[in-house]
Amino acid sequence: MALVTGGATGIGKEICRVLGEHGARVTLASRKRENLEAAVEELTAEGIDAEFGVCDVRDAQAVRAVVDQVVSHRHRLDIVVNNAAGNFPAPMSNISPNGFKAVVDIDLLGTYNVTRAAFDARLRDHGGSIVNISAPFEQKGVVYQAHVAAAKAGVDSLTRTCAVEWGPYGNRVNAIAPGSIGGTEGVRRFADVVRGGDDRPTNPLGLQGHGSDIAYLALFLCSPVARLISGQVIAVDGAGTTDLLRMGAGRI
């Protein structure tokens, strides 16, 4: 049984699809009921056992209500994917205090709220797998992303600490840091601001990411074959953040 926040669109929906195709029952959580209804209808038509719960991950009580709903109705909770995120590209000098706080609250506080609620309601007693969707910004300065980079650094730290503290309870906690994933709202917004709509891949592999690239790694991390993997933040970006000089040298 899997709970995926931000599961109605983009990467989150693809994670729901891949987990569902491999036998998981999934509950999608998001703020917008209309998006959730459409996503559940789509996934159900594909033969996936999908339901939804409406909540804003910034609201701890609303989150706990959805988690309790899952445990009560599904009688278990094995997988939690913290995918809900906020983002808008802007230089630090143009980010308002409210804008900065909104992103940190969605990305970091939201991850805490969902993770803590799931641990209290089920994972403390039964164990499970938690996957946090982060960003490949660790120890880097990221133009137009000061708020996101700060929030995701917190998510990475929270991932490692939960892995250490909750490992004795049978929980594995990891994070995935996607690079540029085509077709997502975040990439569209960033491309419009930074490169005038040009969203061609710049990583050494020369590939544009797809939601399934993230979803299949989430599937692996939640499966028994990853039983010894915990406390890790894994970048899925075609070596983009490893390419320090970004010379675009091609074959040399």
Summary of the structure (lengths in Angstrom):
residues: 252
radius of gyration: 17.6
end to end distance: 47.4
largest distance: 58.1
contacts: 864
relative contact order: 0.14
helix: 48%
strand: 15%
